[in-house]
Amino acid sequence: MTERDAMRVGDAERDQVVDLLQHAVGDGRLTMPEGRERLEQALTARTYGDLDKLVADLTPVLPSMADDVTALHPFNRPLDQVALPGESALPGWRPEDPLIISAPFDDDRRVGEWSLPPYIRVSTGLGDATLVCLEAKAETRVIQIEVSGGAGDIRLILPAGWAVRADRVSRGLGGVHIKVPDRPAPGAPLLELTGSVTLGGLVARPANVIDRWLLRRRQRRRLRALEA
């Protein structure tokens, strides 16, 4: 056993392996019984050695989790190899046609597996806008998000390694609270925020215990759906 094998892991490392195992079941590399057994072991793993043995036979180029845990995320493919702005007619690929996330009266919550194009506009009125990016796919290395906050809050819940810069956001009574780095980890995106908030606040933070619990519950539901 190496020194790294004995190092303790946390929820972030367990979640990375759970993601990989679920996709291995989905694309047929693992059978349902194999996937179920390994998922149960991943959720209770204590060390890197415990996790490494669960994914050792899935890919010959699996990187060391201690070196770059973000590399295991199923959506963290090389961002410089994806489509460039202007190549897609979908909203969010041109500055004049951003993806709009709006909460004028009711809350707008994006969660699960969804895509962040390079241009996004987030606005609130009385409702809150929450972008849960723990399973999201960043389409480009830099994502420009224009915020327009009313009475509701704007929340960004981000995976490890994602970064936010909000120096160009005008602050209101609710304030701006950025609890993630302003420089991304290798392979992770940078979210550049502009605009303003007034009565409500703007928060960008990593996942907490509740977020991780909800993430694992969604993952278990998807696994049960595959088994059905």
Beta strands, then each sheet from edge to edge (+ up, - down):
strand 1: 99-103
strand 2: 108-110
strand 3: 115-116
strand 4: 119-124
strand 5: 129-132
strand 6: 137-138
strand 7: 142-149
strand 8: 154-158
strand 9: 163-170
strand 10: 176-178
strand 11: 190-197
strand 12: 202-206
sheet 1: 1+ 4+ 7+ 11+ 9+
sheet 2: 2+ 5+ 8+ 12+ 10+
sheet 3: 3+ 6+
end
